[in-house]
Amino acid sequence: MFLIGFDEARSGGLLRGFTEWLIVRKGERSSFGWQALVLDEAFPDVESWGLNKLEKLNAQQELKAVDLLLSLLLEFLAVRDDTMALAHMYSQYHSLQARANDSGKE
C-alpha cells in the first residue's frame, strides 16, 4: 500500500512502466497489474491467480513477496532511468502485444 500511495503522490510517475517491464521480463502477455504479477512470480506453485494468492500466504511468505517486490523495483528503476533501456523495453512490450494480436486474427 505504501508504494501505491507514493506512486499516486507522484502522479503515477514512480511505477509508470513497471507492469509493462514485468510482462516483458516474463515474456508473455497478461492483464494483471504489477501487484499480481509479483505474487505470481514469487509463488508460482500456490494455487490461485494474482492477488487471490494473498489469502493463502503466511507471514514468512509475505516477507518473501515484499523482498522480491523491492528487488524487482530496484531492477526496474535502473531500466527506467536509462533512456535507451526503457525504449528497448517498450519496444519489446509492443512486439509482445502485436504478436498476440496477430495470432488472434488467424
Secondary structure, DSSP 8 states (H G I E B T S, - for coil): -HHHHHHHHTTT-SSTTHHHHHHHHHTS-----HHHHHHHHH-TTSSS-GGGGGGG--HHHHHHHHHHHHHHHHHHHHHHTSHHHHHHHHHHHHHHHHHHHHHHH-
